């Protein structure tokens, strides 16, 4: 892959030389139209001394206002999951443009946010936002045809319990599609922080905080994930487990290889599989 990765980097670097904001012509999968994606330097960072756009969070379509990763999520979901328009879909977010776009295409979509102790689990606040903890979902067994979660698992100390809940709440044959911070060079997951029994947080790596749609304070990242993640999904009973890598100049998916993970709940029980048991990873 090295020659191809170098080719992609040359394309991306050529786009940003001497500019502060710029368009990138392409085709929006969501709008089914040729557009000029907007790129600016919000959330930019330096790479080898070059100020580089945060490609993943930019490349915004002027028609649907969805950025790179949001448009890619919808495309991969539709091409890999093959659910009907009336499918029951759960998305572990509710206040975002991505949630609104998915619900517009799939009306039977439910969303939620983690609101802490401000409202009971499974209940809604005054803004009609549902409170759910992915590690303690209130939904019944076999509730959804698809469960979508993007950049959430890394913020859950016991993420194995969350994946177990995903398995429980999916219908047989249902699909889990999600993203996490992923290190393709790591065999095992890295624990960045852990939650102690007394409620304190023990930091094993320098603290890292990610953006939070409900707060300017950010939210602590507990894990970086390696290939062990896929083994863990299989140990829960998921099948068809895969890491999906994508990049496309034509479709406006720039910024190096991006990852989405897919796993399916089997339609019938398989003897001898450990189905739905919380993961115990070091």
LUMLUM-604200 format. One record per residue (C-alpha): residue number from 1; residue in one letter; x, y, z. Coordinates in Angstrom, 1 decimal. Layout:
SITE num residu     xx     yy     zz
SITE NUM      A      X      Y      Z
...
! end
This chain:
SITE num residu     xx     yy     zz
SITE   1      X    0.0    0.0    0.0
SITE   2      X    2.9    2.4    0.5
SITE   3      X    3.1    3.7   -3.1
SITE   4      X   -0.7    4.3   -3.1
SITE   5      X   -0.6    6.0    0.3
SITE   6      X    2.2    8.3   -0.9
SITE   7      X    0.1    9.1   -4.1
SITE   8      X   -2.8   10.1   -1.9
SITE   9      X   -0.7   12.3    0.3
SITE  10      X    0.7   14.1   -2.8
SITE  11      X   -2.9   14.8   -4.0
SITE  12      X   -3.9   16.2   -0.6
SITE  13      X   -0.8   18.3   -0.2
SITE  14      X   -1.3   19.8   -3.7
SITE  15      X   -4.8   20.9   -2.8
SITE  16      X   -3.7   23.0    0.2
SITE  17      X   -0.6   24.8   -1.0
SITE  18      X   -0.8   28.5   -0.5
SITE  19      X   -4.5   28.6    0.4
SITE  20      X   -6.6   29.4    3.5
SITE  21      X   -9.9   28.0    2.3
SITE  22      X  -10.7   26.3   -0.9
SITE  23      X  -13.2   24.1   -2.8
SITE  24      X  -12.7   20.5   -3.8
SITE  25      X  -14.8   19.4   -6.7
SITE  26      X  -16.5   16.0   -6.4
SITE  27      X  -19.7   14.1   -6.1
SITE  28      X  -21.8   14.0   -2.9
SITE  29      X  -23.3   10.5   -2.4
SITE  30      X  -26.0   11.9   -0.1
SITE  31      X  -27.2   14.5   -2.6
SITE  32      X  -26.4   12.5   -5.7
SITE  33      X  -25.0   15.7   -7.2
SITE  34      X  -21.7   17.1   -8.4
SITE  35      X  -20.7   19.8   -5.9
SITE  36      X  -17.7   21.8   -4.7
SITE  37      X  -16.9   20.6   -1.1
SITE  38      X  -15.8   23.4    1.2
SITE  39      X  -12.5   23.0    3.0
SITE  40      X  -11.1   25.4    5.6
SITE  41      X   -8.7   25.2    8.5
SITE  42      X  -11.1   24.8   11.4
SITE  43      X   -9.6   22.1   13.7
SITE  44      X   -6.4   22.1   11.5
SITE  45      X   -3.1   20.6   12.7
SITE  46      X    0.5   20.5   11.5
SITE  47      X    2.0   17.6    9.7
SITE  48      X    5.7   17.8    9.1
SITE  49      X    5.5   21.5    9.5
SITE  50      X    2.6   21.9    7.1
SITE  51      X   -0.7   23.3    8.4
SITE  52      X   -3.2   20.6    7.2
SITE  53      X   -7.0   20.7    7.2
SITE  54      X   -8.9   18.3    9.4
SITE  55      X  -10.1   16.5    6.3
SITE  56      X  -12.3   14.2    8.3
SITE  57      X  -14.3   17.0    9.8
SITE  58      X  -14.3   19.3    6.8
SITE  59      X  -15.0   18.8    3.0
SITE  60      X  -18.6   20.0    3.7
SITE  61      X  -21.2   19.6    1.0
SITE  62      X  -22.9   23.0    0.3
SITE  63      X  -26.2   21.2   -0.3
SITE  64      X  -26.7   18.8    2.6
SITE  65      X  -24.1   20.5    4.9
SITE  66      X  -22.6   17.1    5.8
SITE  67      X  -18.8   16.7    6.2
SITE  68      X  -16.5   14.0    5.0
SITE  69      X  -17.1   11.4    7.7
SITE  70      X  -20.8   12.0    7.9
SITE  71      X  -21.3   11.5    4.1
SITE  72      X  -19.1    8.4    4.2
SITE  73      X  -21.1    6.9    7.1
SITE  74      X  -24.3    7.1    5.1
SITE  75      X  -22.8    5.7    2.0
SITE  76      X  -21.1    2.8    3.7
SITE  77      X  -24.2    2.1    5.8
SITE  78      X  -26.4    1.8    2.7
SITE  79      X  -23.9   -0.2    0.6
SITE  80      X  -22.9   -2.6    3.4
SITE  81      X  -26.0   -3.0    5.6
SITE  82      X  -28.8   -3.2    2.9
SITE  83      X  -31.7   -2.3    5.2
SITE  84      X  -35.1   -1.2    4.0
SITE  85      X  -36.5    2.4    4.3
SITE  86      X  -38.8    1.1    7.1
SITE  87      X  -35.9   -0.6    9.1
SITE  88      X  -35.7    0.1   12.8
SITE  89      X  -32.4    1.9   13.3
SITE  90      X  -30.7    3.2   16.5
SITE  91      X  -28.0    5.8   16.4
SITE  92      X  -26.1    6.7   19.5
SITE  93      X  -26.4   10.4   18.9
SITE  94      X  -29.4   12.7   18.5
SITE  95      X  -28.3   16.3   18.4
SITE  96      X  -26.2   16.1   15.2
SITE  97      X  -26.6   16.7   11.5
SITE  98      X  -25.7   13.1   10.9
SITE  99      X  -28.6   11.9   13.0
SITE 100      X  -31.0   14.2   11.2
SITE 101      X  -29.8   13.0    7.8
SITE 102      X  -30.1    9.3    8.7
SITE 103      X  -33.6    9.8   10.1
SITE 104      X  -34.7   11.7    7.0
SITE 105      X  -33.7    8.6    5.0
SITE 106      X  -35.0    6.0    7.5
SITE 107      X  -38.0    7.4    9.4
SITE 108      X  -38.0    4.6   12.0
SITE 109      X  -34.7    5.9   13.4
SITE 110      X  -34.2    6.5   17.2
SITE 111      X  -31.4    8.5   18.6
SITE 112      X  -30.0    9.4   22.1
SITE 113      X  -27.3   11.1   24.0
SITE 114      X  -25.7   10.3   27.3
SITE 115      X  -27.1   12.9   29.7
SITE 116      X  -25.7   11.5   32.9
SITE 117      X  -27.8   11.8   36.0
SITE 118      X  -29.9   14.8   34.8
SITE 119      X  -32.7   12.5   33.6
SITE 120      X  -33.4    8.8   34.0
SITE 121      X  -32.1    6.3   31.5
SITE 122      X  -34.6    5.7   28.7
SITE 123      X  -36.3    9.0   29.5
SITE 124      X  -36.3   12.4   27.6
SITE 125      X  -35.4   15.8   28.9
SITE 126      X  -37.3   19.0   28.2
SITE 127      X  -35.7   19.2   24.7
SITE 128      X  -37.0   15.7   23.8
SITE 129      X  -33.4   14.3   23.9
SITE 130      X  -33.4   10.7   25.1
SITE 131      X  -30.9    9.6   27.7
SITE 132      X  -29.1    6.3   27.1
SITE 133      X  -25.9    4.8   28.4
SITE 134      X  -24.5    2.5   25.7
SITE 135      X  -23.2    0.1   28.4
SITE 136      X  -26.7   -0.1   30.0
SITE 137      X  -29.2    0.3   27.1
SITE 138      X  -32.9    0.3   28.1
SITE 139      X  -34.2   -1.1   24.9
SITE 140      X  -35.6   -4.7   24.7
SITE 141      X  -33.8   -7.6   23.2
SITE 142      X  -33.8   -7.9   19.4
SITE 143      X  -35.1   -4.4   18.9
SITE 144      X  -33.2   -3.0   15.9
SITE 145      X  -32.3   -3.9   12.4
SITE 146      X  -29.2   -1.7   12.6
SITE 147      X  -27.2    0.0   15.4
SITE 148      X  -24.9    2.8   14.5
SITE 149      X  -22.3    4.4   16.8
SITE 150      X  -19.6    6.8   15.8
SITE 151      X  -16.7    7.9   18.0
SITE 152      X  -18.5    6.8   21.2
SITE 153      X  -17.0    3.5   22.4
SITE 154      X  -13.6    5.1   23.2
SITE 155      X  -15.3    7.2   25.9
SITE 156      X  -16.8    4.3   27.8
SITE 157      X  -14.5    2.8   30.5
SITE 158      X  -16.0   -0.7   30.1
SITE 159      X  -16.6   -0.7   26.4
SITE 160      X  -17.0   -4.5   26.3
SITE 161      X  -20.3   -4.2   28.1
SITE 162      X  -21.4   -1.6   25.5
SITE 163      X  -20.6   -4.0   22.7
SITE 164      X  -22.5   -6.7   24.5
SITE 165      X  -25.5   -4.4   24.8
SITE 166      X  -25.3   -3.8   21.0
SITE 167      X  -25.4   -7.5   20.4
SITE 168      X  -28.4   -7.9   22.7
SITE 169      X  -30.4   -5.1   21.1
SITE 170      X  -29.9   -6.1   17.5
SITE 171      X  -32.3   -8.4   15.8
SITE 172      X  -31.0  -11.7   14.4
SITE 173      X  -29.3  -10.7   11.2
SITE 174      X  -29.0   -7.1   12.3
SITE 175      X  -25.9   -5.0   11.7
SITE 176      X  -23.6   -3.0   13.9
SITE 177      X  -21.7   -0.2   12.2
SITE 178      X  -19.3    2.0   14.2
SITE 179      X  -16.1    4.0   14.3
SITE 180      X  -13.5    4.4   17.0
SITE 181      X   -9.9    5.8   17.2
SITE 182      X   -8.0    2.9   15.5
SITE 183      X   -4.3    2.2   15.3
SITE 184      X   -3.7   -0.2   12.4
SITE 185      X   -0.1   -0.8   13.8
SITE 186      X   -1.4   -2.1   17.1
SITE 187      X   -2.2   -5.7   17.8
SITE 188      X   -3.8   -5.0   21.2
SITE 189      X   -6.0   -2.2   22.5
SITE 190      X   -4.3    0.6   24.5
SITE 191      X   -5.9    1.7   27.8
SITE 192      X   -5.5    5.4   28.1
SITE 193      X   -7.5    5.8   31.3
SITE 194      X   -9.5    3.6   33.6
SITE 195      X  -12.5    4.3   36.0
SITE 196      X  -11.8    3.2   39.6
SITE 197      X  -14.4    1.7   41.9
SITE 198      X  -14.5    4.9   44.0
SITE 199      X  -15.4    7.0   40.9
SITE 200      X  -11.9    8.4   40.3
SITE 201      X  -10.1    8.2   37.0
SITE 202      X   -6.7    6.7   36.7
SITE 203      X   -4.7    8.0   33.7
SITE 204      X   -2.4    5.4   32.1
SITE 205      X   -1.5    7.8   29.2
SITE 206      X   -1.5   11.6   28.9
SITE 207      X   -5.2   12.6   29.0
SITE 208      X   -6.8   13.1   25.7
SITE 209      X  -10.2   14.9   25.3
SITE 210      X  -12.4   14.8   22.2
SITE 211      X  -15.2   17.2   21.2
SITE 212      X  -18.6   16.8   22.9
SITE 213      X  -21.8   18.0   21.1
SITE 214      X  -23.4   18.7   24.5
SITE 215      X  -20.5   20.5   26.3
SITE 216      X  -17.4   22.7   25.5
SITE 217      X  -15.4   20.8   28.2
SITE 218      X  -14.7   17.8   25.9
SITE 219      X  -15.0   14.2   26.8
SITE 220      X  -12.2   11.9   28.0
SITE 221      X  -10.9    9.2   25.8
SITE 222      X  -10.3    5.9   27.7
SITE 223      X   -9.1    3.7   24.8
SITE 224      X   -7.2    3.5   21.6
SITE 225      X   -8.1    0.4   19.6
SITE 226      X   -6.0   -2.2   17.7
SITE 227      X   -6.9   -5.4   15.8
SITE 228      X   -7.8   -7.1   19.1
SITE 229      X  -11.1   -5.2   18.7
SITE 230      X  -12.2   -7.5   15.8
SITE 231      X  -11.3  -10.6   17.8
SITE 232      X  -13.4   -9.3   20.7
SITE 233      X  -16.4   -8.8   18.5
SITE 234      X  -16.2  -12.4   17.2
SITE 235      X  -15.9  -13.6   20.8
SITE 236      X  -19.3  -12.0   21.5
SITE 237      X  -20.9  -14.0   18.7
SITE 238      X  -20.8  -11.4   15.9
SITE 239      X  -20.0  -12.7   12.4
SITE 240      X  -18.9  -11.0    9.2
SITE 241      X  -16.6   -8.8   11.4
SITE 242      X  -14.6   -6.4    9.2
SITE 243      X  -12.6   -3.2    9.2
SITE 244      X  -13.7   -1.1    6.1
SITE 245      X  -11.0    1.3    4.8
SITE 246      X  -12.0    4.1    2.4
SITE 247      X  -10.4    7.1    0.6
SITE 248      X  -11.8    8.9   -2.5
SITE 249      X  -10.9   12.2   -4.2
SITE 250      X  -14.0   11.9   -6.4
SITE 251      X  -16.4   11.5   -3.4
SITE 252      X  -14.5   13.9   -1.1
SITE 253      X  -13.2   11.3    1.4
SITE 254      X   -9.7   12.6    2.0
SITE 255      X   -7.3   12.6    5.0
SITE 256      X   -5.6    9.2    4.8
SITE 257      X   -7.3    5.9    5.2
SITE 258      X  -10.4    6.2    7.3
SITE 259      X  -12.0    3.2    9.1
SITE 260      X  -15.5    2.0    9.8
SITE 261      X  -16.2   -1.4   11.5
SITE 262      X  -19.1   -3.7   10.7
SITE 263      X  -20.4   -6.8   12.4
SITE 264      X  -23.5   -8.8   12.1
SITE 265      X  -25.6  -10.7   14.7
SITE 266      X  -26.2  -14.2   13.3
SITE 267      X  -29.7  -15.1   12.2
SITE 268      X  -29.5  -18.4   14.1
SITE 269      X  -27.7  -19.5   17.2
SITE 270      X  -24.3  -21.2   16.6
SITE 271      X  -23.4  -23.9   19.2
SITE 272      X  -20.3  -23.2   21.3
SITE 273      X  -20.2  -19.4   20.7
SITE 274      X  -20.0  -17.0   23.6
SITE 275      X  -23.0  -14.9   22.8
SITE 276      X  -23.4  -11.5   24.5
SITE 277      X  -20.9  -11.9   27.3
SITE 278      X  -19.1   -8.7   28.3
SITE 279      X  -15.6   -8.6   27.0
SITE 280      X  -12.6   -8.9   29.4
SITE 281      X   -9.7   -7.3   27.7
SITE 282      X   -6.4   -6.1   29.2
! end
